[in-house]
Structure formats: C-alpha cells, structure tokens
C-alpha cells in the first residue's frame, strides 16, 4: 500500500500473503561511483547524441531485497530502466524495528492498520485535524512525512525530547486563489499572499502528469518562519476506545489519545501529555 510540504514522500501498498496494507518509503536506486562518473562524462560530452547504456546489475548500488521499482518505471529485458537523472525510483516497506525508518514507523500501527494523518477537518475547511486513518483508506496514495526530525521541521512540531511526526496525503490541501503561470505572478503570490507561505505548488493535470514549482525555483527561501500551515487552528480526533486495546504508552497514538478533542491555535502549539 502506498502512503508536500517540507517532508519526505511515503506510500501505502498491499504487502504479504494476507494483503495487509503497508507503509512504503521512497528509495531511489543510484549508480555506483564508477557508473556515475561515466554517466556524468556522457552528459557533458559534446557527442552525447548517442544513447547511454546502463548495466543495471553492475552499475547500481545494492538495495534491500524488499525494494521494488516504482510502477511507472519502464522495463527493458526484465530490468527497470533508469530515468534521465540516472536513478531508478522505487520503494521499500517501512518495518517497525528498522532504525533507519523509525520516524516513519512511528506514524503507523500495523496491528490495527491505522496511520496518523493531518488534513482539513471534514466539516470546517478552516480547521486542521489530526486523526487515526485506516490504511485501507490510503491505498495507492502517496503522502508526505512531516515532523520534528524531517527537513528542518518547518512547522515546529514536537521537540527533540518528545518528537512528533505526521502524514499528509498529497493533494489534501488545495489552493483556492491560484496565481497565473507567469514568473512575476508566481513570485508575487509566494512573497505577498498569506496562502503563499508554503513550500510549493503541485499541479495535478488531467492526463495524470504532476508539475511542481518549489520556492527554490524562484530563488525564494524555505523553510520560512511563519508558514501558512501554522496559521490555522488544529483539533485532535484520537478516540481509541473502539480498538479495545492498550496502546504502547510511548507511542504517538497513545499520546494523542490523551489530548483527544482538544483544539490548538496552530500546529506548533501542540503539547503532548508525556
């Protein structure tokens, strides 16, 4: 199962014989030093009209056995074809005890197949909501991981002593007053509009293509001190009584359940009862 603002991409897919929903992390397979040098020399060559040939089995760094290539990757003779950057986009499952993905595993509970998700409140678009969402509702979606230890924590979530991480489904936050596709208009929107205090915009085209404009593309800084996401109040919806189960006292689900139904002025104001 495959699960954008200031985070790392994750996805939710089915895994295992029982088709259990699972959180997967993006992991691109990259060339080794020798192959990378050869590829860069090819790109800088004046005679690069010829096609560059990869030997996937020998030119790329090893990846975990559980790694799978992304669905859209072209295949040639049973091997994935590297993209224009010389990478092979792919995914690895987020295992509970993998230290490399400890922050990612903190936002999922595989026993009850739920994830910690931040999105708009269903009845109030001006209010954010943190809730436990069934992984089955997120199947084949991509999401962003944000929080204390992700990309400089632009939203001020948690602290070093008590880290907080959440998932945001891509496309969950739509822009109401979209600027025109002109450089100066985009620049003015990011700099002067309250709604523009974000990392970037992703256009979802009718043909399935995604086009992203990041603040960096316009020479603007990120992160910034006062983000649009932190201008909205947020409510906690984390009633876990229906699971008839005692959650680990140190897990985020348990911490959020202690402040269930509480409302905060902004994300950075959330204080967990630990």
Secondary structure by P-SEA (a helix, b strand, c coil): ccccccbbbbbcccccccccbbbbbbbbbbbcaaaaaaaaaaaacccccbbbbbccccccccccccccccccccccccccccccccbbbbccccccccccccccccccccccccccccccccccccbbbbbbccccccccbbbbbbcccccccccccccccbbbbbccccccccccccccccaaaaaaaaccccccccccccccccccbbbbbccccccccccccccccccbbbbbbccccccccccccccaaaaaaaaccccccccccccccc
